[in-house]
Amino acid sequence: MNCFRSPATRCLFALAVLALFARSSPAATIGDPQHPADLQAALSDAYRAGDRDITISPGTYVLPATSKDTIFLDRWREATTAWRSPATA
């Protein structure tokens, strides 16, 4: 019995293989609006752990006022950061 005989079975198998390999880089969701000062450390930790698709959890982050940049992403390569609005979370 050939389980790949039907076109539907072949299509489902191909989709399953694509799903396994579709995610080209590790992903992470980070951040907690209750602890906004920890956002930089969470971003850096996720990047160091190998995550390259980083989503910031929804919420309002009131970052401490400084006389310099608050969030540093220098030397990051092939990484994406994003946020989700509460309406889409």
C-alpha positions as CSV (number, residue, x, y, z in Angstrom):
1,M,0.0,0.0,0.0
2,N,1.4,3.4,-1.0
3,C,0.3,6.0,1.4
4,F,1.5,8.9,-0.9
5,R,-0.7,7.7,-3.8
6,S,-3.5,10.3,-3.4
7,P,-2.8,14.0,-4.2
8,A,-4.4,15.1,-0.9
9,T,-2.0,12.9,1.1
10,R,1.0,14.2,-0.8
11,C,-0.2,17.8,-0.3
12,L,-0.7,17.3,3.4
13,F,2.8,15.7,3.7
14,A,4.3,18.7,1.9
15,L,2.6,21.2,4.1
16,A,3.7,19.3,7.2
17,V,7.4,19.4,6.0
18,L,7.1,23.1,5.2
19,A,5.6,23.8,8.6
20,L,8.6,22.1,10.3
21,F,11.1,24.2,8.4
22,A,9.2,27.5,7.9
23,R,10.5,29.1,11.1
24,S,14.0,30.1,10.0
25,S,15.0,31.6,13.3
26,P,14.0,31.2,16.9
27,A,11.3,33.5,18.2
28,A,10.6,35.0,21.6
29,T,8.0,37.1,23.3
30,I,9.5,39.3,26.0
31,G,8.7,42.3,28.3
32,D,6.4,43.1,31.1
33,P,4.8,46.6,31.3
34,Q,4.9,46.2,35.1
35,H,8.7,46.2,34.9
36,P,9.6,48.5,32.1
37,A,13.2,49.1,33.2
38,D,13.8,45.4,32.5
39,L,13.0,45.7,28.8
40,Q,16.6,46.3,27.7
41,A,17.9,43.3,29.6
42,A,15.0,41.1,28.2
43,L,15.8,42.2,24.7
44,S,19.5,41.5,25.2
45,D,18.9,38.2,26.9
46,A,16.6,37.0,24.1
47,Y,19.1,38.0,21.4
48,R,22.0,36.3,23.3
49,A,19.9,33.2,23.6
50,G,19.7,33.0,19.8
51,D,16.2,34.5,19.3
52,R,16.0,36.6,16.1
53,D,12.3,37.2,15.9
54,I,11.5,39.1,19.1
55,T,8.0,40.4,20.0
56,I,7.5,42.8,22.9
57,S,4.4,41.9,25.0
58,P,1.5,44.4,24.8
59,G,1.3,47.2,27.2
60,T,2.6,50.7,28.0
61,Y,6.3,50.8,28.9
62,V,7.2,53.9,30.8
63,L,11.0,53.9,30.5
64,P,13.2,55.8,32.8
65,A,14.4,59.2,31.6
66,T,18.1,59.3,30.9
67,S,20.4,61.7,29.1
68,K,21.4,58.8,26.7
69,D,19.7,56.1,24.6
70,T,17.5,53.8,26.7
71,I,17.4,50.8,24.3
72,F,20.5,49.6,22.6
73,L,20.4,47.3,19.6
74,D,23.9,47.9,18.4
75,R,25.7,45.0,16.6
76,W,22.5,43.1,16.2
77,R,22.4,41.3,12.8
78,E,19.4,39.6,11.1
79,A,17.0,40.3,13.9
80,T,13.5,41.6,14.0
81,T,11.7,43.3,16.8
82,A,7.9,43.9,16.9
83,W,5.1,44.6,19.2
84,R,1.5,43.5,19.3
85,S,-1.3,45.8,20.1
86,P,-3.7,44.6,22.8
87,A,-6.4,44.3,20.2
88,T,-4.5,41.6,18.3
89,A,-3.0,39.8,21.3
